[in-house]
Structure formats: structure tokens, C-alpha cells
Amino acid sequence: MLIRYKKAFEKIAMGLLSFMPNEKDIKKLQQTIKQYENEENWQLFLWKIEDDVIGLIGVQLKDQLVEIQHISVNPSHRNQGVGKNMLKSIKQIYEGKTILPNEYTAAFCENCNDEEV
């Protein structure tokens, strides 16, 4: 289930973000989290199964465009369709808008075999 990011999930979100190749530095991670907390057009969602947060997806809203900025799944839950389910949920939330990956999320989105992303 996709839920909106809350400050209480900051450490979990930072851990998941650290799997992104462009988010290895702690200062960069802190800046990214602050961006999601403070900018209205940046939205971060967490994928939760029971009581565990196992993935995240972050988007930037630009008029009719939704750009996927970050997408990450806990390594122990990879290859189980979590990424694909997160993308499907984002499509439902932003129905009618164009959803595109950025340079860092394009390969992941392609691996999810999702025709529209």
C-alpha cells in the first residue's frame, strides 16, 4: 500500500533513498528529504506491507507532467513486483497526467516492464 511520507519515517526513507546512485552522500540525502518535506511540488510516497516500509517513490509535479525522481526497494524485497506496484499506484494517484522517469529512475522503470512509463 502506498502512503504519503511523514517525518516519523525520515530514517527509513533516508535508508531507502541511499540505494539510489545519486544519493550516497549523507548531506545530499538530508537535502533531498528536506526538499520533499518543504516543496509542495515534490511528493514522497512509501510502500508499506503490514508494519514494514519496503520501498519508496518520489515525484516532482510539473503542470501535467509527473517526473519520477526517486524509486527504491529494500534489497530483501526486490524482484517481487514492488516497484511495478508503486508505479501503478502513482498512475492511479496522478491519473490523466503524463508520468515519466528521470535519468536516475529510467532503468528501474524499464525493468518493471511497465509499458506507459
Secondary structure, 3 states (H helix, E strand, C coil): CEEECCHHHHHHHHHHHCCCCCCCCHHHHHHHHHHHHHCCCEEEEEEEECCEEEEEEEEEEECCEEEEEEEEECHHHCCCCHHHHHHHHHHHHCCCCEEEECCCCHHHHHHCCCCCC
